[in-house]
């Protein structure tokens, strides 16, 4: 019974995460608004990670829409910061 309840909660959490993910357009709009407000890259990273944006999504956005230099700079910087944060949070074992 406990095992079934645990699995149910795990599946529910996964479903919430999948449906809570922002669209690429929403992420781009957030980045543009943050740049216009003069937000620092660390602040953008924190904001995006709190909203569930993943490094993979940022890289996909960069590949798809990265032709605009101002957007490219932001997605590069934020993507690099996210990668650094993930590496710091999950160090590889030798």
Number of C-alpha atoms within 10 A of each C-alpha: 6 7 8 9 10 11 12 12 12 11 12 12 11 12 11 10 11 11 8 12 15 15 12 17 11 11 19 18 12 15 22 16 12 17 16 9 9 9 13 12 18 13 12 20 23 15 15 20 13 10 13 15 20 17 20 12 17 22 17 14 19 21 12 10 16 17 10 9 10 11 18 16 13 23 27 15 16 24 21 16 18 22 15 12 12 12 11 10 9 9 8 7 4 3
